[in-house]
Amino acid sequence: MTTVIALANQKGGVGKTTTAINLGAALARRGRRVLIFDFDPQANSTAGLGMRPHEGQPTAYEALLATATVADATIATPVDGLAIVPATPGLAGAEVELVPMMAREFRLKRALDQARGQYDYILIDCPPSLGLLTVNALAAADEVIVPVQCEYLALEGLGQLTSTLELVRRNLNPGLRLRGLLLTMFDGRTNLSQQVADEVRAHFANTFRTVIPRSVRLSEAPSHGLSIFQYDPSSRASAAYDALAEEVIAGTRTEVPA
């Protein structure tokens, strides 16, 4: 069985891409077959794993518009068991091209259905918006993980996101499950981070126990095209993503030290 997980939040800079890369790597380290589908025109997951599609290489754009299959667009990464469908800035044009298409919200679902059974997990790195690309991701996903930065105004926009999830459930994907909110960029030295974490947990009972710490090493790793497990395997951030992978695999929230 393949579990398709969308990493979504309309706010940028909250850790969607960092989580896609490092959760994917952590799951692969446990012997799971993992595919990251880079669905953000900024292509940060692609660059963060050191991938650069060669000329003529099909990408997420071609897979979405069905001019290539997901298998055609998939490339291996340096992490054993982890593959990626890369993105390029050209994916931004798909938002406009989808508008006149029939069943436009299901284009990604149809593409990914061909890959189900080949992977244990497919992680969709969504763009920072609630446009047609993100709606396609939500229509294709089994579960959603929402990274939330432990900063002021963290809850801003979450109401709109949960409303969008409910609309998608009602109209496009009745089985969609909000797997949980993931607290990111947590700084234990500040009262603000703890206050934000407490507030998020008070509003959303299904917040993951795992908290991703603010980490310079975690920020540096993508510039080297590496996951945190390759760049600094002994760091607190690598331990946190290991713990998150355990939670995802278990399917239940377990007590994990922050």
Residue frames relative to the residue before (quaternion, step in Angstrom):
aa qw qx qy qz dx dy dz
M 1.0000 0.0000 0.0000 0.0000 0.00 0.00 0.00
T 0.2519 -0.7575 0.5866 0.1365 3.54 -0.95 0.92
T 0.1737 -0.7528 0.6251 0.1114 3.57 -1.00 0.84
V 0.1807 -0.7760 0.5993 0.0777 3.56 -0.73 1.13
I 0.0545 -0.8116 0.5810 -0.0280 3.57 -0.62 1.18
A 0.2127 -0.7565 0.6079 0.1140 3.57 -0.82 1.05
L 0.2112 -0.7339 0.6331 0.1266 3.55 -1.02 0.88
A 0.1079 0.8489 -0.4918 0.1609 3.54 -0.10 1.32
N 0.2740 0.6844 -0.6571 0.1569 3.49 -1.25 0.74
Q 0.4161 -0.7368 0.4654 0.2597 3.59 -0.73 0.99
K 0.5772 0.5429 -0.3853 0.4729 3.58 1.27 -0.17
G 0.3646 -0.7240 0.5419 0.2221 3.54 -1.03 0.77
G 0.7977 0.3551 -0.2275 0.4311 3.54 -1.27 0.32
V 0.5023 0.6719 -0.4168 0.3500 3.58 1.15 0.48
G 0.6537 -0.5497 0.3128 0.4155 3.60 1.23 -0.05
K 0.3059 0.7662 -0.5178 0.2265 3.61 1.14 0.40
T 0.7133 0.4508 -0.2609 0.4689 3.55 0.78 -1.06
T 0.6268 0.5338 -0.3343 0.4588 3.58 0.95 -0.84
T 0.6792 0.4792 -0.2868 0.4763 3.56 1.00 -0.83
A 0.6106 0.5442 -0.3584 0.4500 3.60 0.99 -0.75
I 0.6925 0.4828 -0.2805 0.4567 3.58 0.83 -1.01
N 0.7869 0.3838 -0.1958 0.4418 3.56 0.67 -1.10
L 0.5961 0.5019 -0.3692 0.5064 3.59 1.14 -0.45
G 0.6260 0.5342 -0.3328 0.4605 3.57 1.01 -0.80
A 0.6757 0.4846 -0.2942 0.4713 3.58 0.91 -0.91
A 0.6506 0.5212 -0.3188 0.4511 3.59 0.99 -0.81
L 0.6493 0.4980 -0.3130 0.4821 3.59 1.01 -0.78
A 0.6464 0.5186 -0.3194 0.4596 3.58 0.99 -0.82
R 0.6145 0.5535 -0.3384 0.4491 3.59 1.08 -0.71
R 0.6899 0.4417 -0.2654 0.5083 3.57 1.21 -0.47
G 0.6408 -0.5790 0.3117 0.3961 3.55 1.19 0.45
R 0.4925 0.6428 -0.4463 0.3807 3.58 1.24 0.23
R 0.3857 -0.6755 0.5733 0.2573 3.55 -1.17 0.63
V 0.0290 -0.8369 0.5422 -0.0691 3.55 -0.52 1.22
L 0.0917 -0.7584 0.6435 0.0476 3.54 -1.10 0.85
I 0.1857 -0.7338 0.6415 0.1243 3.56 -0.96 0.92
F 0.1518 -0.7580 0.6289 0.0831 3.56 -0.84 0.99
D 0.2223 -0.7935 0.5561 0.1082 3.57 -0.31 1.28
F 0.0136 -0.8419 0.5358 -0.0621 3.54 -0.21 1.33
D 0.5519 0.5744 -0.3916 0.4606 3.55 1.24 0.50
P 0.4593 -0.7080 0.4565 0.2817 3.63 -0.66 1.03
Q 0.5722 0.5783 -0.3930 0.4286 3.61 1.18 -0.31
A 0.2651 -0.8300 0.4594 0.1728 3.58 1.35 -0.28
N 0.2533 0.8106 -0.4991 0.1721 3.59 1.03 0.67
S 0.6076 0.5316 -0.3679 0.4613 3.61 1.06 -0.58
T 0.6291 0.5409 -0.3232 0.4553 3.54 1.03 -0.83
A 0.7067 0.4426 -0.2586 0.4877 3.58 0.80 -1.02
G 0.6582 0.5475 -0.3103 0.4132 3.58 1.00 -0.83
L 0.6970 0.3904 -0.2662 0.5394 3.57 1.26 -0.29
G 0.5601 -0.6479 0.3671 0.3629 3.56 1.28 0.31
M 0.4874 0.6714 -0.4203 0.3675 3.57 1.23 0.42
R 0.0217 0.7640 -0.6447 0.0146 3.57 -1.07 0.79
P 0.3650 -0.7538 0.4940 0.2333 3.60 -0.32 1.20
H 0.3937 -0.7113 0.5275 0.2466 3.56 -0.93 0.87
E 0.6960 -0.4616 0.3433 0.4298 3.54 -1.27 0.30
G 0.8108 0.2275 -0.1942 0.5031 3.57 -0.80 1.05
Q 0.4903 0.6541 -0.4336 0.3792 3.59 1.27 -0.10
P 0.4055 -0.6932 0.5290 0.2742 3.64 -0.74 0.94
T 0.1621 -0.7910 0.5876 0.0538 3.54 -1.09 0.75
A 0.7636 -0.3208 0.2658 0.4932 3.57 -1.28 -0.29
Y 0.5972 0.5802 -0.3548 0.4252 3.58 1.07 -0.71
E 0.7019 0.4520 -0.2732 0.4779 3.58 0.81 -0.99
A 0.6327 0.5248 -0.3395 0.4571 3.60 1.02 -0.74
L 0.6516 0.5234 -0.3126 0.4514 3.58 0.98 -0.84
L 0.7562 0.3768 -0.1987 0.4967 3.57 0.92 -0.91
A 0.4654 -0.7365 0.3955 0.2907 3.56 1.36 0.28
T 0.4360 0.6476 -0.5057 0.3671 3.59 1.03 0.73
A 0.7485 0.1098 -0.1255 0.6418 3.56 1.38 0.05
T 0.4688 -0.6557 0.5029 0.3120 3.56 -1.20 0.43
V 0.6505 -0.4813 0.4009 0.4296 3.55 -1.30 0.24
A 0.6272 0.5381 -0.3393 0.4493 3.60 1.00 -0.78
D 0.6419 0.5235 -0.3226 0.4580 3.59 0.98 -0.82
A 0.7351 0.4472 -0.2242 0.4575 3.56 1.00 -0.88
T 0.5797 0.6222 -0.3648 0.3791 3.60 1.23 -0.32
I 0.0323 -0.7764 0.6291 0.0171 3.56 -1.04 0.86
A 0.5128 -0.6424 0.4772 0.3108 3.56 -1.13 0.66
T 0.2821 -0.7281 0.5973 0.1831 3.56 -1.22 0.56
P 0.6620 -0.5024 0.3587 0.4250 3.61 -1.22 0.13
V 0.6160 0.5264 -0.3469 0.4723 3.60 1.27 -0.24
D 0.4471 -0.6965 0.4918 0.2703 3.59 -0.67 1.08
G 0.8155 0.2437 -0.1915 0.4887 3.55 -0.88 0.96
L 0.6931 0.4306 -0.2667 0.5129 3.59 1.27 -0.10
A 0.0267 -0.7821 0.6221 -0.0251 3.55 -0.82 1.10
I 0.1905 -0.7842 0.5813 0.1042 3.55 -1.25 0.31
V 0.2541 -0.6623 0.6725 0.2111 3.50 -1.30 0.56
P 0.2836 -0.8151 0.4776 0.1646 3.59 -0.26 1.21
A 0.2860 -0.7225 0.6001 0.1899 3.52 -1.34 0.35
T 0.1353 -0.7298 0.6575 0.1291 3.52 -1.38 0.26
P 0.6721 -0.4919 0.3449 0.4329 3.62 -1.19 0.26
G 0.5416 0.6366 -0.3943 0.3821 3.59 1.20 -0.38
L 0.5227 0.6423 -0.4109 0.3812 3.58 1.23 -0.38
A 0.5492 0.6250 -0.3993 0.3851 3.60 1.14 -0.52
G 0.6339 0.5536 -0.3312 0.4267 3.58 1.06 -0.66
A 0.5633 0.6187 -0.3882 0.3861 3.58 1.16 -0.50
E 0.5589 0.6131 -0.3902 0.3995 3.59 1.11 -0.63
V 0.6961 0.4364 -0.2584 0.5081 3.58 1.02 -0.82
E 0.6712 0.5217 -0.3072 0.4277 3.58 0.91 -0.89
L 0.6262 0.5589 -0.3413 0.4230 3.59 1.12 -0.58
V 0.5339 0.6937 -0.3971 0.2757 3.58 1.06 -0.76
P 0.7829 0.3385 -0.2301 0.4686 3.68 0.66 -0.87
M 0.5285 0.6784 -0.3945 0.3237 3.60 1.23 -0.18
M 0.5065 -0.6154 0.5118 0.3205 3.54 -1.19 0.64
A 0.8434 0.0642 -0.0816 0.5271 3.58 -1.09 0.81
R 0.1073 0.8606 -0.4917 0.0779 3.55 1.07 0.81
E 0.6435 0.5461 -0.3290 0.4236 3.60 1.10 -0.63
F 0.7217 0.4547 -0.2350 0.4660 3.60 1.22 -0.40
R 0.3556 0.7634 -0.4839 0.2379 3.58 1.24 0.16
L 0.6890 0.4643 -0.2918 0.4739 3.59 0.88 -0.87
K 0.6075 0.5572 -0.3547 0.4412 3.58 1.00 -0.77
R 0.6695 0.4963 -0.3057 0.4605 3.58 0.88 -0.91
A 0.6442 0.5168 -0.3232 0.4621 3.56 1.03 -0.76
L 0.7261 0.4454 -0.2546 0.4578 3.59 0.83 -0.97
D 0.5455 0.6153 -0.4074 0.3974 3.59 1.12 -0.49
Q 0.6177 0.5497 -0.3414 0.4468 3.59 1.14 -0.61
A 0.7147 0.4443 -0.2463 0.4808 3.58 1.17 -0.58
R 0.4683 0.6689 -0.4587 0.3505 3.60 1.20 -0.17
G 0.7313 0.3652 -0.3017 0.4907 3.54 -0.93 0.91
Q 0.6717 0.4746 -0.2983 0.4843 3.58 1.20 -0.45
Y 0.7679 0.2391 -0.1191 0.5822 3.58 1.27 -0.45
D 0.4726 -0.6319 0.5259 0.3175 3.53 -1.27 0.41
Y 0.7965 0.0559 -0.0076 0.6020 3.57 1.07 -0.80
I 0.0939 -0.7281 0.6747 0.0760 3.52 -1.17 0.77
L 0.1336 -0.7949 0.5909 0.0352 3.57 -0.66 1.17
I 0.1714 -0.7859 0.5888 0.0787 3.58 -0.71 1.09
D 0.2144 -0.7607 0.6032 0.1074 3.56 -0.67 1.15
C 0.1973 -0.8367 0.5056 0.0733 3.57 -0.18 1.34
P 0.5341 -0.6001 0.4748 0.3595 3.59 -1.21 0.42
P 0.5418 -0.6235 0.4469 0.3434 3.61 -1.20 0.38
S 0.5745 0.5229 -0.4202 0.4690 3.55 0.47 1.26
L 0.3674 -0.6917 0.5586 0.2731 3.56 -1.32 0.05
G 0.3013 0.7781 -0.4896 0.2532 3.56 1.09 0.78
L 0.8012 -0.3292 0.2147 0.4511 3.54 -1.34 -0.24
L 0.6097 0.5453 -0.3716 0.4391 3.60 1.04 -0.58
T 0.6835 0.4688 -0.2890 0.4791 3.57 0.88 -0.92
V 0.6248 0.5230 -0.3436 0.4670 3.60 1.00 -0.74
N 0.6166 0.5279 -0.3398 0.4751 3.61 1.04 -0.72
A 0.6513 0.5160 -0.3174 0.4570 3.57 0.97 -0.86
L 0.6790 0.4881 -0.2910 0.4648 3.57 0.94 -0.88
A 0.6401 0.5153 -0.3249 0.4681 3.58 1.08 -0.66
A 0.7020 0.4645 -0.2612 0.4725 3.58 1.15 -0.61
A 0.6595 0.5751 -0.2965 0.3826 3.57 1.16 -0.63
D 0.4109 -0.6443 0.5816 0.2789 3.50 -1.37 0.39
E 0.8058 0.0857 0.0126 0.5859 3.56 1.05 -0.84
V 0.2213 -0.7454 0.6121 0.1438 3.53 -1.31 0.41
I 0.1081 -0.7334 0.6664 0.0800 3.53 -1.09 0.83
V 0.1676 -0.7985 0.5754 0.0569 3.57 -0.81 1.06
P 0.2264 -0.7646 0.5868 0.1408 3.62 -0.41 1.15
V 0.0723 -0.7910 0.6075 -0.0002 3.57 -0.93 0.95
Q 0.3517 -0.7475 0.5291 0.1939 3.57 -0.65 1.13
C 0.3980 -0.7196 0.5189 0.2335 3.57 -0.93 0.91
E 0.4219 0.6682 -0.4797 0.3812 3.53 0.54 1.26
Y 0.6954 -0.4390 0.3626 0.4384 3.54 -1.34 0.22
L 0.8178 0.1934 -0.2041 0.5022 3.58 -1.08 0.86
A 0.2623 0.7987 -0.5069 0.1908 3.59 1.19 0.45
L 0.7107 0.4578 -0.2657 0.4634 3.57 1.01 -0.79
E 0.4769 0.6713 -0.4466 0.3499 3.57 1.27 -0.21
G 0.8044 0.2606 -0.2027 0.4938 3.57 -0.77 0.98
L 0.5490 0.6221 -0.4164 0.3717 3.59 1.15 -0.33
G 0.5916 0.5635 -0.3624 0.4485 3.57 1.14 -0.60
Q 0.6551 0.5012 -0.3046 0.4762 3.56 0.99 -0.86
L 0.6474 0.5166 -0.3220 0.4586 3.57 1.00 -0.80
T 0.6750 0.4789 -0.3087 0.4688 3.60 0.88 -0.86
S 0.6061 0.5331 -0.3529 0.4732 3.61 1.12 -0.59
T 0.6414 0.5131 -0.3171 0.4741 3.57 1.01 -0.81
L 0.6301 0.5289 -0.3315 0.4618 3.58 0.98 -0.81
E 0.6612 0.5040 -0.3089 0.4619 3.57 0.96 -0.84
L 0.6360 0.5174 -0.3239 0.4721 3.59 1.02 -0.78
V 0.6471 0.5057 -0.3185 0.4734 3.58 1.00 -0.82
R 0.6316 0.5253 -0.3314 0.4639 3.59 0.98 -0.80
R 0.7028 0.4913 -0.2689 0.4385 3.56 0.87 -1.00
N 0.8240 0.3040 -0.1116 0.4649 3.55 0.90 -0.90
L 0.8198 0.2722 -0.1045 0.4928 3.59 1.05 -0.66
N 0.8314 0.0444 0.0599 0.5507 3.57 0.86 -0.93
P 0.1814 -0.8419 0.4987 0.0981 3.60 0.29 1.24
G 0.6948 0.4953 -0.2789 0.4406 3.60 1.11 -0.57
L 0.4249 0.7226 -0.4638 0.2868 3.60 1.25 -0.03
R 0.1245 -0.8035 0.5820 0.0149 3.55 -0.87 1.04
L 0.3372 -0.6867 0.6017 0.2294 3.55 -1.00 0.84
R 0.2693 -0.8051 0.5076 0.1471 3.56 -0.13 1.29
G 0.7290 -0.3941 0.2460 0.5027 3.57 0.99 -0.72
L 0.4461 -0.6283 0.5568 0.3102 3.50 -1.37 0.24
L 0.2051 -0.7810 0.5836 0.0859 3.54 -1.01 0.88
L 0.2948 -0.7642 0.5512 0.1589 3.56 -0.60 1.15
T 0.0537 -0.8169 0.5737 -0.0242 3.56 -0.71 1.13
M 0.8190 0.2512 -0.1911 0.4791 3.55 -1.36 0.34
F 0.2384 0.7882 -0.5209 0.2246 3.54 1.05 0.87
D 0.1010 -0.7805 0.6162 0.0290 3.56 -0.85 1.03
G 0.3108 -0.8050 0.4818 0.1521 3.57 -0.23 1.29
R 0.5965 0.5832 -0.3636 0.4145 3.59 1.23 -0.24
T 0.7223 0.4193 -0.2400 0.4949 3.59 1.21 -0.33
N 0.5114 -0.6284 0.4916 0.3192 3.54 -1.13 0.68
L 0.5961 0.6046 -0.3649 0.3820 3.58 1.07 -0.76
S 0.6523 0.5167 -0.3291 0.4465 3.58 0.86 -0.90
Q 0.6762 0.4842 -0.2984 0.4682 3.59 0.91 -0.87
Q 0.6358 0.5259 -0.3276 0.4603 3.59 1.03 -0.76
V 0.6502 0.4997 -0.3158 0.4773 3.58 0.97 -0.85
A 0.6435 0.5223 -0.3237 0.4564 3.59 0.93 -0.88
D 0.6614 0.5020 -0.3073 0.4649 3.59 0.92 -0.88
E 0.6713 0.5058 -0.3051 0.4478 3.57 0.95 -0.84
V 0.6371 0.5143 -0.3238 0.4740 3.56 1.00 -0.81
R 0.6723 0.4893 -0.3041 0.4649 3.60 0.90 -0.87
A 0.6278 0.5402 -0.3377 0.4472 3.59 1.09 -0.67
H 0.7248 0.4275 -0.2361 0.4859 3.58 1.07 -0.77
F 0.7938 0.1962 -0.0763 0.5706 3.60 1.09 -0.71
A 0.3030 -0.7955 0.5017 0.1535 3.55 -0.23 1.31
N 0.7113 0.4475 -0.2645 0.4731 3.59 1.11 -0.59
T 0.2652 0.7370 -0.5604 0.2692 3.57 0.96 0.88
F 0.5122 -0.6490 0.4616 0.3215 3.59 -0.92 0.88
R 0.5147 -0.6209 0.4955 0.3226 3.54 -1.16 0.65
T 0.6243 0.5431 -0.3341 0.4513 3.55 1.04 -0.78
V 0.1078 -0.7640 0.6345 0.0449 3.55 -1.04 0.89
I 0.3018 -0.7538 0.5568 0.1750 3.57 -0.84 0.99
P 0.3334 -0.7810 0.4891 0.1991 3.61 -0.54 1.09
R 0.5273 -0.5467 0.5230 0.3867 3.53 -1.31 0.31
S 0.0814 0.8205 -0.5500 0.1328 3.57 -0.70 1.08
V 0.4327 -0.6891 0.5212 0.2573 3.55 -0.83 1.00
R 0.6488 0.5294 -0.3210 0.4425 3.58 0.96 -0.84
L 0.6323 0.5246 -0.3233 0.4696 3.56 1.07 -0.74
S 0.6594 0.4983 -0.2970 0.4783 3.58 1.07 -0.74
E 0.6725 0.5148 -0.2948 0.4424 3.58 1.07 -0.72
A 0.5815 0.6544 -0.3732 0.3070 3.57 0.97 -0.87
P 0.6794 0.4970 -0.3358 0.4227 3.69 0.76 -0.86
S 0.6153 0.5599 -0.3585 0.4236 3.60 1.07 -0.63
H 0.6860 0.4179 -0.2646 0.5337 3.56 1.30 -0.34
G 0.4813 -0.6850 0.4264 0.3425 3.59 1.27 0.04
L 0.5847 0.5921 -0.3416 0.4368 3.55 1.19 0.58
S 0.4556 -0.6098 0.5584 0.3299 3.53 -1.26 0.43
I 0.6513 -0.5142 0.3731 0.4150 3.59 -1.23 0.30
F 0.6183 0.5593 -0.3503 0.4268 3.61 1.12 -0.55
Q 0.6666 0.4468 -0.2940 0.5193 3.57 1.18 -0.52
Y 0.7169 0.4849 -0.2544 0.4316 3.56 0.97 -0.90
D 0.7905 -0.0988 0.0954 0.5969 3.58 0.94 -0.87
P 0.1276 -0.8619 0.4868 0.0620 3.58 0.39 1.24
S 0.6960 0.4679 -0.2856 0.4637 3.60 1.16 -0.39
S 0.4693 0.7091 -0.4241 0.3115 3.60 1.27 0.05
R 0.6292 -0.5161 0.4209 0.4008 3.55 -1.31 0.30
A 0.6276 0.5494 -0.3403 0.4342 3.58 1.05 -0.70
S 0.6535 0.4925 -0.3282 0.4718 3.60 0.96 -0.77
A 0.6276 0.5225 -0.3357 0.4695 3.59 1.05 -0.71
A 0.6464 0.5244 -0.3188 0.4533 3.57 1.02 -0.80
Y 0.6934 0.4542 -0.2932 0.4763 3.61 0.88 -0.84
D 0.5596 0.5572 -0.3826 0.4796 3.57 1.20 -0.45
A 0.6720 0.4948 -0.2914 0.4677 3.57 0.91 -0.95
L 0.6297 0.5281 -0.3348 0.4611 3.59 1.02 -0.78
A 0.6362 0.5280 -0.3313 0.4546 3.58 0.95 -0.83
E 0.6291 0.5285 -0.3332 0.4625 3.58 1.01 -0.78
E 0.6484 0.5126 -0.3163 0.4655 3.58 0.98 -0.85
V 0.6580 0.5118 -0.3134 0.4548 3.56 0.92 -0.91
I 0.6747 0.4893 -0.3000 0.4640 3.57 0.90 -0.89
A 0.6779 0.4961 -0.2944 0.4557 3.56 0.93 -0.88
G 0.3402 -0.7632 0.4877 0.2527 3.56 1.08 -0.66
T 0.7224 0.3154 -0.2339 0.5691 3.54 1.28 0.11
R 0.4971 -0.6428 0.4902 0.3154 3.54 -1.17 0.51
T 0.0717 -0.8026 0.5922 -0.0011 3.55 -0.70 1.10
E 0.6093 -0.5700 0.4000 0.3793 3.55 -1.20 0.47
V 0.0528 0.7879 -0.6073 0.0875 3.54 -0.64 1.17
P 0.4620 -0.6826 0.4739 0.3099 3.62 -0.76 0.90
A 0.4283 -0.6899 0.5182 0.2684 3.59 -0.98 0.84
